[in-house]
Amino acid sequence: MFVSVRYQVTGATAADISASIESGIRDAALAPGDPLPPVRTLAADLAVSPATVSRAYAELRRRGLVVTAGRHGTRVRPRPPVAARRAALRPPPAPGLRDLSRGEPDQRLLPPLRRHLAALADTVGDPVGYPDLGVLPEMTEVAGARLTADGVPAPGLTLTGGALDGIERLLGAHLRHGDAVAVEDPGWTGLLDLLAALGLRPIGMPIDDDGPIVAGVAAALAAGARALIVTSRAQNPTGAAVSADRASALRTLLAGRADLLLIEDDHAAELARVPLHPLAGATTHWAFLRSVSKPFGPDLRLAVLAGDETTVARVAGRSRVGTGWVSTVLQRLVLSLWKDPEVTALVDRAAESYERRRHALIAALADRGLPAHGRTGINVWVPVDDETSALTALRDAGWAVAPGALYRIAGPPGLRITVSDLNEEELPALADAVARAARPTPSPSFTA
Ligand SMILES: Cc1ncc(COP(=O)(O)O)c(C=O)c1O
């Protein structure tokens, strides 16, 4: 039976037609191997030009949903799925320097895994095979409930190997080579690296302590951004967190946009001690990522991805024909950590300790007349006049910090100082050194 009889493709534009076919495949109204109507037939049915249908089919082909085989026409695929390293700019710190450049949680504050791994060893049953694997029902339930409790709707949910993996999968599913992506400026190096590797074009959005500035987001959208990536809390490198007012203004700006993929990165998750103000659901296509890397350690490589049905189906479908799933052993481990009140208490203690260190450094710098930023997370951002001279002065004083150049697109210069393992006794010396480095005493001038 021909699909045109079983499934009515709709749409007046190439984008609508491809979306309609995609949704037919998602709902199983179009089965693997099903033929799509010939281009001219569908064009006549929909009263559009054959070129419009051809464009829709080309788009589906590009994304791997359909295959065209000469005179056999176009069919649903048997298994439809759906470079520059900026970090190299940061040389390893010279031996002997106190290293505050790494941007990592304090290893000593990560919950110990031994007891949970041992319990897991006792409860994992028979080996499971390929057909049984995917997101565990309990994971869907528990992760969904945790997100809903934070105001994130979760109509669809899947897992990825961390927040960055989730971002890559989302961008791969929605964008094409050369597309523009709105990102925070300054923003996380790892993301800028990824965009470069994917051949995507970053458009910087200025930010303040409350998240991306609305006018900057509007400008990035006007400049043609196809995706917008916002860090919910513990923005890297500035520590910004999206505030209630900012979230509401951004939601108004983004309301109902169907042409933009909105991605939120809540990488700090339970480690962020400010409430979450999500944008999730403001646009037609959106995804909210919550990683376990910061509270439990980056080796766990798991993030929960919630989003609208289309977006989640694209990511889940693409992983099914690739890595397939996030190991159920890892899923069970994360579930067991989430459920343990002792772990929750340890994560709280870590969050509180980062908060104390951040505040202490910001206050010590303020005492020395130097404004610095860091509402949440493990980093403090210090605006400076000249990064190179500030870095050099700090190095000479025995400190290694990260240069703002790693994170900036067009924003003003600054330094990122990771406070995660900073000791109280180190504070006065560090604050003195930073204050001196940021505002070097002018050298005596020869001209009066
Ligand atoms: C803003 C931001 N997002 C994501 C990540 C990494 O998250 P994941 O380990 O889940 O990929 C980091 C790591 O530093 C980060 O700073």
The ligand as a Tripos MOL2 file, in Angstrom:
@<TRIPOS>MOLECULE
LIG
   16    16     1     0     0
SMALL
NO_CHARGES

@<TRIPOS>ATOM
      1 C1         28.9850   25.6110   30.8690 C.3       1 LIG1
      2 C2         29.3760   24.1830   30.8650 C.ar      1 LIG1
      3 N1         28.5670   23.2720   30.3010 N.ar      1 LIG1
      4 C3         28.8740   21.9700   30.2890 C.ar      1 LIG1
      5 C4         30.0420   21.5020   30.8610 C.ar      1 LIG1
      6 C5         30.3740   20.0490   30.8010 C.3       1 LIG1
      7 O1         29.3070   19.2580   31.1180 O.3       1 LIG1
      8 P1         29.3810   17.7170   30.7980 P.3       1 LIG1
      9 O2         30.5420   17.1530   31.5700 O.co2     1 LIG1
     10 O3         28.0890   17.2010   31.2670 O.co2     1 LIG1
     11 O4         29.5590   17.6010   29.3180 O.co2     1 LIG1
     12 C6         30.9170   22.4000   31.4540 C.ar      1 LIG1
     13 C7         32.1700   21.9350   32.0600 C.2       1 LIG1
     14 O5         32.9470   22.6570   32.5870 O.2       1 LIG1
     15 C8         30.5770   23.7700   31.4450 C.ar      1 LIG1
     16 O6         31.3980   24.6720   31.9990 O.3       1 LIG1
@<TRIPOS>BOND
     1     1     2 1
     2     2     3 ar
     3     2    15 ar
     4     3     4 ar
     5     4     5 ar
     6     5     6 1
     7     5    12 ar
     8     6     7 1
     9     7     8 1
    10     8     9 2
    11     8    10 1
    12     8    11 1
    13    12    13 1
    14    12    15 ar
    15    13    14 2
    16    15    16 1
@<TRIPOS>SUBSTRUCTURE
     1 LIG1         1 GROUP 0 **** ****
